[in-house]
């Protein structure tokens, strides 16, 4: 099974910018498991996740090569999604249920 990565042309070499990579399991829509999609900011990741851009997100990792760090931010993202859904008075979208349960468990009180 091959892996492919879409690269963001908006991040110049050496820029002090944090990049977020969403690992999405596309095998559920009969496409090969493949997609890692880069986003250049936290809000874009949240917007794309909540809009259903991903079939089955399994992890979100942040990288900053200039500062030499990376971090799995999946729990932070899941908590923020929970907070936003709570503020809007809506439930977690079905396509995010697995992601949310993996990182924060079944429905919990907001951690805002």
RASUL-V96377 format. One record per run of one state. SS is the DSSP state (hx for helix, st for strand, lp for the rest). FROM is the first residue (numbers start at 0). TO is the last residue. If there is no record, write none. Layout:
BEGIN
ss;from;to
SS;FROM;TO
SS;FROM;TO
END
This chain:
BEGIN
ss;from;to
lp;0;2
st;3;5
lp;6;17
st;18;23
lp;24;24
hx;25;28
lp;29;33
st;34;38
lp;39;40
hx;41;49
lp;50;55
st;56;63
lp;64;67
st;68;71
lp;72;72
hx;73;87
lp;88;92
hx;93;103
lp;104;111
END
